[in-house]
Amino acid sequence: MKSLVISSNCSGGGKTTITLGIMKTLINRGFDVQGYKVGPDYIDPVFHSHITKKPPRNLDIFLMGEEGVKAAFSRGKGELGVIEGVMGFYDGRGIDTEGSTAHVARILEAPTVLVISPKAQSATLCAEIKGIMEYEKSDIKGIILNNISESYFKLLKCAIEKNCSVEVLGYVPKDERLKLGSRHLGLIQSSEVEDLDKKIELCSELIEEYVDVDRLIEMFRESPIFQDNFHVKGLGVRIAVAKDKAFSFYYRENLELLEEIGEVVYFSPLHDKRLPENIDLLYRWWISRGFYKRA
């Protein structure tokens, strides 16, 4: 599989919208696409799955460790792996870059394209981009500018390519129809977005028109083959897993481990009056006061 990281200088810069548009564009061109999400995020991967029709894959160094991230990456299926970053490119679990998108890109040996939504900047934006590129000498191959006009894009493309020695692949013009909506934990869930498919298709159309997609595809790099040693022996147990609109935040790898342990039976706390019969284990995730919990 060839892979590419889509990151940004900050949260809220259009990273998810552009990632979804890129996935749809690649699929429209006939590529088999696998979606990945850096960090402990349960919302964006569902958007990925909606487009790719495949189980999403999280790359969470904090919970998985480097070897776990490599194993999770190796379970992806497809020609092209699109890895959506988290927060700003270097933002991780603390004041250093541990657990950041840059960290994941480095251990997976994947190049990066930055999505940036500038506002009233030119030379200062160049300084910011150059700082990002040189901070840890990361492999940043290109820039996509978001939510700007054509005239502003022409100015910034000239400035960035002259001062930063990085390609500007294009831009996505400002369009209110692309907004997905958000709340305190991030984007609202895909099931809550009206006309989601229309929004994604519109973004794909804009990317085809205003971004050099052929050059973007050339930036994907063949990924190394990683070991996956995260497997368990079957125990012959019957495991109940809560799954419905309220209970839907799971790492696919956790469910796969449960399937290796025994028989997984799904049920809905919203609609079912009782637990499945003859179960040995109950597994569920939920959100409370902004913290993820497991039982």
C-alpha positions in Angstrom: 0.0 0.0 0.0 1.1 3.5 -0.7 0.3 6.1 1.9 0.1 9.9 2.5 -0.6 12.0 5.6 -3.0 14.9 5.5 -2.3 17.3 8.3 -2.5 20.9 9.3 -1.0 23.7 11.4 -4.0 23.6 13.8 -7.4 22.2 14.5 -10.3 23.7 12.6 -8.3 24.4 9.5 -10.4 22.2 7.2 -8.2 19.0 7.6 -11.2 16.6 7.9 -13.2 18.1 5.0 -10.3 18.1 2.7 -9.3 14.5 3.7 -12.9 13.4 2.9 -12.8 15.2 -0.4 -9.5 13.6 -1.3 -10.8 10.1 -0.4 -13.8 10.6 -2.6 -11.7 12.0 -5.4 -9.4 9.0 -5.3 -12.3 6.5 -5.2 -14.0 8.3 -8.1 -10.8 7.8 -10.1 -10.9 4.1 -9.4 -8.5 3.7 -6.5 -9.1 1.3 -3.6 -8.7 3.6 -0.6 -8.2 2.8 3.1 -8.8 5.6 5.7 -6.7 6.1 8.9 -7.0 8.6 11.7 -4.2 9.7 14.0 -4.9 9.8 17.7 -7.8 8.9 20.0 -10.6 10.0 17.7 -13.9 8.1 17.2 -15.8 10.6 15.1 -13.6 11.3 12.0 -13.0 7.6 11.3 -16.8 7.0 10.9 -16.7 9.7 8.1 -13.8 7.7 6.5 -15.8 4.5 6.7 -18.8 6.2 5.2 -16.8 7.0 2.1 -14.5 4.0 1.8 -17.0 1.3 2.9 -14.2 -0.2 5.0 -13.5 -0.5 8.8 -11.7 2.7 9.8 -8.3 2.4 11.5 -7.0 4.5 14.3 -3.3 5.2 14.8 -3.1 6.1 18.5 0.4 6.0 19.9 -0.9 6.9 23.4 -3.0 3.7 23.7 -1.3 1.5 21.2 2.4 2.3 21.3 4.5 2.5 18.2 4.4 -1.2 17.5 0.6 -1.2 18.0 0.3 1.7 15.5 2.4 -0.2 13.0 0.2 -3.3 13.5 -3.0 -1.3 13.1 -1.7 0.3 9.9 -0.8 -3.1 8.5 -4.4 -4.3 8.9 -5.6 -1.7 6.4 -6.6 -2.9 2.9 -6.3 -1.0 -0.3 -4.0 0.6 -2.8 -3.8 4.0 -1.2 -3.8 4.8 2.5 -5.0 8.3 3.4 -4.0 9.2 7.0 -5.8 12.1 8.5 -3.8 13.9 11.2 -4.9 15.2 14.6 -4.7 18.8 15.8 -1.6 20.6 14.5 1.1 18.6 12.9 3.4 18.5 15.9 0.7 18.5 18.7 0.7 15.3 20.8 0.1 14.3 24.4 2.1 17.1 26.0 4.6 19.8 25.3 6.7 17.6 23.0 5.7 15.8 19.7 5.1 12.4 21.2 1.9 10.9 19.9 1.6 13.7 17.3 0.8 13.3 13.6 4.5 14.0 12.9 5.4 11.1 15.2 3.1 8.8 13.4 4.3 10.0 9.9 7.8 9.3 11.0 7.4 5.8 12.2 5.3 4.8 9.2 7.7 6.6 6.8 4.8 8.4 5.2 5.1 11.8 3.5 2.8 14.7 4.5 0.6 17.3 2.8 -0.4 20.2 4.9 -3.9 21.8 4.7 -3.8 25.4 5.8 -6.6 28.0 6.0 -4.8 31.4 5.9 -6.3 34.7 6.8 -4.7 38.1 6.2 -1.2 36.6 5.9 1.5 36.3 3.2 5.1 36.5 4.4 4.1 35.6 7.9 2.4 32.5 6.6 5.6 31.6 4.8 7.5 31.9 8.1 5.0 29.6 9.8 5.2 27.0 7.0 9.0 27.1 7.0 9.0 26.7 10.7 6.8 23.6 10.5 9.0 22.1 7.9 12.3 22.7 9.8 11.1 22.0 13.3 11.9 18.3 13.1 12.9 18.2 9.4 9.7 16.4 8.6 8.9 15.0 5.2 6.4 17.6 4.0 5.8 17.3 0.3 3.0 19.8 -0.4 0.5 22.4 0.7 -3.2 22.7 0.0 -4.7 26.1 0.8 -8.3 26.1 2.1 -11.2 28.5 2.2 -9.7 31.3 0.2 -10.3 33.2 -3.1 -8.5 32.7 -6.4 -6.6 36.0 -6.2 -5.4 35.3 -2.7 -4.3 31.8 -3.7 -2.2 33.2 -6.6 -0.4 35.5 -4.2 0.2 32.8 -1.6 1.3 30.2 -4.1 4.0 32.5 -5.4 5.1 33.5 -1.9 5.2 30.0 -0.5 7.0 28.3 -3.4 9.6 31.1 -3.4 10.3 31.2 0.3 9.6 27.7 1.5 10.8 25.3 -1.2 7.6 23.3 -1.1 4.9 22.7 -3.7 1.5 24.4 -3.4 -0.9 21.8 -5.0 -3.9 24.1 -5.2 -6.7 25.4 -3.1 -10.3 24.8 -2.1 -12.4 27.9 -2.5 -14.6 29.2 0.3 -18.0 27.5 0.2 -20.5 27.5 3.1 -22.0 24.3 1.8 -18.9 22.3 2.9 -19.4 23.0 6.6 -19.9 19.8 8.7 -20.6 21.4 12.0 -18.9 20.8 15.4 -19.3 20.6 19.1 -17.0 20.5 22.1 -15.7 17.0 21.3 -15.0 17.8 17.7 -17.2 17.3 14.6 -20.7 16.2 15.0 -21.2 12.5 14.0 -21.7 11.6 10.4 -25.3 10.4 11.1 -26.2 13.9 12.2 -24.9 15.7 9.0 -27.7 16.5 6.6 -26.8 15.8 2.9 -23.4 14.3 3.9 -23.0 12.6 0.5 -23.7 15.9 -1.3 -21.2 17.8 0.8 -18.5 15.1 0.2 -19.2 15.0 -3.5 -19.1 18.8 -3.7 -15.7 18.9 -2.0 -14.4 16.2 -4.4 -15.6 18.3 -7.3 -13.8 21.4 -6.0 -10.6 19.4 -5.4 -10.7 18.0 -8.9 -11.1 21.5 -10.3 -8.7 23.5 -8.1 -6.1 21.0 -6.8 -3.4 19.1 -8.9 -4.7 15.7 -8.1 -2.3 13.9 -10.4 0.7 15.5 -8.5 -1.0 14.6 -5.2 -1.2 10.9 -6.2 2.5 11.0 -7.2 3.3 12.0 -3.6 1.9 8.8 -2.1 4.8 6.5 -1.0 5.0 2.8 -0.7 4.7 1.8 3.0 7.0 -0.6 4.7 5.7 -4.0 5.7 5.1 -4.0 9.5 4.7 -6.9 11.9 1.3 -7.5 13.6 1.9 -9.5 16.8 -1.3 -8.3 18.5 -3.3 -11.5 18.4 -4.7 -13.8 21.2 -5.8 -17.4 21.5 -9.5 -18.3 21.4 -11.1 -19.0 24.8 -14.5 -20.1 23.5 -16.4 -17.4 25.4 -19.5 -15.5 24.3 -19.0 -11.7 24.4 -21.8 -9.1 24.3 -20.9 -5.8 22.8 -23.1 -2.7 23.0 -23.6 -1.2 19.6 -26.1 1.4 18.3 -26.3 5.1 17.7 -25.3 5.9 21.3 -22.7 3.1 21.7 -20.7 3.3 18.5 -17.2 4.5 19.5 -14.9 1.5 19.2 -11.4 0.9 17.9 -11.7 -1.8 15.2 -8.7 -3.6 16.6 -10.4 -4.1 20.0 -13.3 -5.7 18.3 -11.0 -7.9 16.2 -9.3 -9.1 19.4 -12.7 -9.9 21.0 -13.6 -11.9 17.8 -10.4 -13.9 18.2 -11.3 -14.6 21.9 -14.7 -16.0 21.1 -18.1 -15.3 19.7 -19.1 -11.6 19.6 -22.8 -10.8 19.9 -24.0 -7.2 19.4 -27.0 -5.7 21.1 -28.5 -2.2 21.5 -28.9 -0.6 24.9 -31.3 1.9 23.3 -33.7 -0.7 21.9 -33.1 -4.1 23.5 -34.8 -4.8 26.8 -32.3 -7.3 28.1 -28.7 -8.5 27.5 -28.1 -11.4 25.1 -28.4 -14.8 26.7 -25.5 -17.0 27.9 -22.8 -14.3 27.8 -19.5 -14.5 29.6 -18.3 -11.0 29.1 -19.9 -7.5 28.5 -17.9 -4.9 26.6 -19.0 -1.3 26.0 -17.7 2.2 25.5 -19.4 5.5 26.3 -18.6 9.2 26.8 -19.0 11.0 30.1 -18.0 14.6 30.7 -15.6 14.5 27.8 -13.7 11.4 28.9 -13.8 8.1 27.2 -14.6 5.2 29.4 -14.6 1.4 29.0 -16.3 -1.4 30.9 
